[in-house]
Amino acid sequence: MREKDVKGITLIALVITIIILLILAGISIAMLTGENGILTKANTSKQETTKQGAKEKVQVEVMGSYDNNGKINLEELNGNLKNNISNLTYQGQPISNSNKIENLPEMVTVDGYEIEIKENGEVIIVGEQQEEPKKTLPSTADTKPFLPDGATVLEDKLDKGVVIKDSSENEWVWIEVPKSIYPEGTEKTEHSAIETAMQTYAKDYRQSGYSDTFYSTAQHGFKDSTDYDDWKKSMLESVFTNGGFYIGRYEIGTTTPRTNKSEALTTPYIKQDLYPCNFITCAQAQELAKQLSTGGRQASLMFGIQWDLILKHIEEKGAKTQNELKTDSSSWGNYNNVTFEITRGEYTTAPSTSGSWNAITTYTKPASNVLLTTGGTDRNSILNIHNLAGNVKENTLERTSNNTSPCACRGGYYRISGNAQPACYRAGQTTIYSIYDIGARPALW
């Protein structure tokens, strides 16, 4: 056989083959082991299955231990745990007559995992992070808060102040207007009867000479009295049907401070730590409020009766007395006669000067003129509503009896004392332009 006919593998090819095999072996080992390897995942999955299995064993026995009154019978529970879970221990020992659960909550150990049995029968694995229960809106015979499309519930307790966050992350607080205030048999289209019932319910916060009636397009932006009345009817029907309405948790705010009436309007928000929208007419305020419509629901400035109903809601929940709402709101509002600590947001003593806002770490507001960003302190919050008293006055759709000052604004403001302009306070302002330090708060129905 000639030399050139001999076939074999060269040294270079052998080395390359070995390298490839080593690479493939490394890949295979990594796939089997390592943090995300098959064996590691299989072992983790096995451990999770064992852990959840231990929890399920206890859950089954707890469910079988309820008496006819819906309470856990501890004798039944001890017997079920002892007889049906062979590897369960309590306080390091099997359950027995001398070592048994006397009260709940208590912990048992199954398959090496500590399992807690709570007083209400809930069973959890100790040390395992529990998923926060999803909050849902409350519902009673008197009030049924609605949830706009895309919104989530932040606070679901009526006595604390129900709060939702819409799809744009603006926050709203529910104002309860009990369905029981209306005469029996009232229909939602009986607008006059509904409005009269609301006025009677909130009579302590009404004021002669003010009414929810149209004055002019320049006042609040409605094209005519029919347009105005249609919006009011829509509000009345919704409040009647749902037993309440939402208002902005904060005043309408903007991401940059507004320093004079000629500046263009910017995107409105209802969030914490923004600059209260300022130097605006009632018509401009309504334009901003309408932009906050969300999830199939209509936003608007509040009608005067809605502000009255807010105050009645606060009184009925026992959060503030009539005196604190009608006579002197110094204890919970931002006025020039009070001092308190602020730990967030910004403040200014000259809102008409560009760039004059000061960041806050810790700040003691003096008894003088200081305007705060939205939600600056929980001291000025009641039932999750911030700055209803003081800070900036707020435009409403109410009309005064004075044709030279037909625009109404409510709540008082930071340049005056809390007994001069409490939360109930009404003021009339000129049609075309309101004085500085007047903002807005929307309603949603």
N, C-alpha and C positions, 0 to 999 in steps of 0.2 A: 504494500500500500504506500502510495506516494505521500510525502509530508503535507502537501497542500490539501489532501483529502481529509485530514484529521479535523474533526469538529469539536468545539468546547467553548467554555465561557471565559471571557477575558477577566482580568483582575479588576479593571475599572467597572465593568458591568456587574461584577459580584459586589463591589463596594456600594454601587448605586442601589442594587437590590436590597442589600442589608439596611441601608439608610431608609428606603421606602418602607420596609417592614417595621423598622423601629418607629417611624412616624405614625404608621397605621396602628401599631401597638399602643403608642401614647394616646392617640385619639380614642381608641377603644377603652383604655383604662380610665381616661377622663370622662367618657360617657357613662361608664359604670360607677365610678366613684366621684369624689369631689362634691362641692356644695350643691350643684344642680345635677349630679349624676343619677343614673337610673337606680342604682342600689341605695343611694342616699334618699332619693325621693320615695322609693318603696318602703324604706325603713321609717321615714317621717310619716308616710301615709298609714303605715301599720300602727305607729304610736298614736296618731290622731284617731284612728278607728277604735283602738283600745280605750283611749280617754273618753271619747263620746259614748262608747259602749258602757263604760262605768257610770257615766251620768244617766244614761237611759235606764239602767238597772234600778237606780235609786228613784228615778221619776215614776217608773211603773209602780213601785211599791208605795210611794207617796200617794199616787192617784187612787190606789186601792185602800187607802186608810181614812177616807172622808166618812163622816157620819151623816145622818139624814138632815142635819142642820147646816151642812156645807162646811163643817169644821174638821180639822185633822184630829182623829182619835189617837192619842199617843200610845195607848196599849196596842191598838191595831198596828200602828206604825212599827213599834218595836218588834212585834211578832212577825210582821211581814219581812222586815229587814233581816231578822235572825234566821227565818226559815227558808227564804227564797234567794238570798245572796250569800253563797258559801264563804266567800273570801272577804266579807265586810267586817271591819273593826270599828269600834267606837271608843275613843280615849285609849287606843292601843290594845284593846281587848275585844273579843267577841261579845256581842250583846247578850246579857244574862239578866236574871232578876236583880242582881246587885250592881249591874253596870248597864243602865238603860237610859234612854233619852227622856228627861223629865220636862224640858221646856224647849221651845224653838225661838230663835234659830240655833242650830247646832251643826257640827261637822262630823262626817263619817269618812272612812278611807276604804276605797274599793280599787283593787288592781294597782295600788300604789298612788292613786290620785285622791286628793282631799276634795270632798264634795260637801257643799253647804246646803242645808235644807232651811229655807227661810220660813218665817211665821205664816206667810200667805201661801205656802206650798211651792214657791218657786225653788228650783234646783239649779245651782250653778257650780262650776268647777272653780275652786279657789285659785286666785292668781290669774285667771283668764279674763281678759278685757271683755266686758259685757257691752253689747251693742246698745247705744242709747235708744230707748223706745221712741218711736215716731209719734210726734205730737199731733193730735187732731183737734178740730174745733169743737167746743162745747155746744150743747143744744138743750134749751129748756122750752117750756110752754110759752114763755114770754119773749125769748130772743133766740134767733137761729143765725149766727154769723155765717156769711157765705165766704167761699174761698175762690178768688179770681183764678182763671186758668194760669198755670205755671207758678203759682204762689206756694210758699211753705209756711208752716206755723212755727213761730218762735216762742210764744207763750200761750198756753191753752186754758188758763184759769181766769174766770170772769172776775173774781175778787182781786186779782192782781193787775188786770188790764190785758185783755187778749191782744196779741201782736202778731202780724203776719209780715212776711217779706215777699214782694212781688218779683216777677221775672227780671226786673231791672234793678233789683236789690233795694228798692225804696221800701220804707217801713211804715205800716199803718196800724192804728189802734182802734179797737171796736168800742163804739159808744152805744150802750144799751138803752133802748127806748121801749119799755114793756108793751107788749101787744094788748095787755089787759087795760090800758088807759082809754081804749076806744069804746064807744057804746056798742053793746051787743048787736050783731047783725051788720056792722059797718062793712061796706065793700071798698076795695082798694081804689075804685074810681070816684068815690065820694070825697073829693079833695078838700072841700070846705069843712066837712065834718072832721076829717083827719087833722087838718091844720088847727081847728078850734080845740080839739082834744089835746094836741101837743102844747098849745098855748096855755091851756088850763093846767096841764101837768107841770109846766115850767114857769108858772105865773110869777113866782118870786124873783125871777131873773128877767122879766119883761120890763120895758120902759115905754111910757106914753110918748107918742110922737115919732116912733120908729116902726117901720112895717116892711114886709117883704113884697114890695111893689116896684114896678118899672118907673124910672125917671127919665133917662135919656141914654142913647148909645154911648155918648162920651163918658157917662158915669161908670158903666160896667161892661160895655162891649156888646150887649144884645142889640140886635137890629131894630126890634120894636117890642111892644108889650106882649104880643103873642109869643114871640120867641122866648122872652123871659118867663112867661107863665108856663110854657111847655116844659122848660127845664125844672121849674118848681114842682109841677105835677109829677114829673118823673121821679124827683127826689121823694115827694110825699108817698107815692105808691111803693117805692123801694123800702123806705123806712117802715111803713105800715106792714108790708109783707114779711120783712126779715126781722122786725123787732129791733132795728138799730141801723147804724151806718159806720163807716170807717172815717177817721181823720188822719192827717199826717202826724206821725210820731213827733216830728220836729217841724219848725217853720220851713217854708220853701227855702232851699239853700243853693248856692252856686260855688263852683270851685275857685273862682276869683272874686275879690270884693267889688261891689258896685259902689261907685263913689259920687255919682251925680245922675240927674234925671235924663241927660242926653245920651248916656251910654246905651249901646245895643243890648237887648235882652239875650242872655245865654241859656244853655240847657239847664232846666230846673231839676233838683233832686230832693229827696226826703231822707237824708242820711246824717249821721253824726259828724261833727267836726267840719262843717261847711260854713261859709259866710252867709248870714241871713240876707235874703234878697231884699234890697233896700231902695229907696228913692223911686218907688213905682206908683203909678195911678191904679185905681181899682180895676180899670179896663185891662191894663197890662198884667195885673195880678191874675185876673181871670184867664187871660191868654196863657200864662205860665201854668196855671192849675190844670187847664184842659189837656196840656201836653203830658200830664201824669196819668191819664187814663190807662188802664191796664187790664189784661185778662178778660176782656169782654165787658168791663165795668167802666162807668163814666166818672171822671174826676172833674171837680169844679170848685170854685170858691164856696165857702159855706154861706147859706142863707142865715139871716139873723136868728131864726128859730133854732137852727142847728147849734149855734153857739150857746143859746139858752139851755138846750138839751144836754150839752156837754157838762155845764155847771150842775144841772140837776142830777146827772149820772154820777158825778163826783160826790155830791151830797148823799145820794141814795146808797152808795157803796161805803159810806162812813169815812171817806178819805179826808174830807175837809168839811168844816162847819159852814153854815151860811155866812157867819161873820167873816171867816177867812176868804170866802168867795165874793161877798158883796161889800164888805166894809174895809177890810185891811188884809191884803195878800202879801205883806212884807215877809212873813215867815217862810214863804215858798216861791217867791218871785225875785227877779233881778231888777231892783230899784236903786235909786241913789241914796236911800236912807238905811241900807243894810250892808253888812260885811260878812263874807264867808270865804271858805277855802275852795280853790279850783285846782284840779290836778291834770287837766287835759285841754286840748284845743288851743285857741288864741283869744286875745282880747284887744280892744281898742278904746281910746277915749276920744278919738276924732275920726269917725267913719267917713267923713267927706274928704279926708286927706289920703291920697293914694299911697299905699305902702306903709301905713301907720299901724298895722296889726302886729302884735307881739306874741311870739310862741310862749306856751306855758309849760313849765315843769311842775313847780308848785307856786301858787300865787294866791295871796290874800287880797281879795277884792276889797277896796276901801268903801266907805259910805260916800260915794261920789259917782259921777257918770262913767260907767264902764259897760260897753256892749260886748257880748260873748258870741263865739261861734256856736253852732247848733249842738245841743246836748252837752254843754260845757261842764255841768255838774248835776249829779243825781239829786242834790238838794232842791233843785228847781223842777223836779219831775214828780208827777202825781199820777198813779195808775198807768205808768209808762208813757204819759204825755209830757213832753218837755216844753218849758217856757210858755205855758199858756198865760201866765201872769208875768208882765214885764218883758224885758229884752226889747223886741220891737213891737209896736202896735201892728195889728193884723187886719187887712181889708176884709170886709164881708159884702154880701150882695144886698144888705139891708139899706133902706132909704130913710133919711131923716125928714122931718117936717120943714126944715129950713132949706129953701130952694137955692140959696147961695152956698150952702155947705151940705149937699145931699148925700155925700159918700160917708158911710159909717165904717169905723174901725174899732176893734175891741181889744181888751186885755191890758191896756196901759203899756208904758215903756220905761226904759232904763234911766231917763233923765228926770224922773219925778218920783215921789214917794209912793209906797204901796198902799197907803190909806187915801191918797188922792186919786189914784187910778188902779183899783183892784181888778181882779180877773173879770168881774162882771161889767166893768166900765165900758161905756160907749162914747165915741167922739165923732162929731161931724167934720168932714174935710171937704175942700172945694172939688168941683167936678173934674176939672181937667188935670190938676196936679195936686197931689197930697204932699204935705210937708215931709221933710226927711224923717228917717227912723220909722217908716211904715213898710211892713212886709206883708206876708200872706201865709195862710195854711190851707191846704186843700181838704176837701171831703171826697169820699168815694162811695158810690151807691150803684 
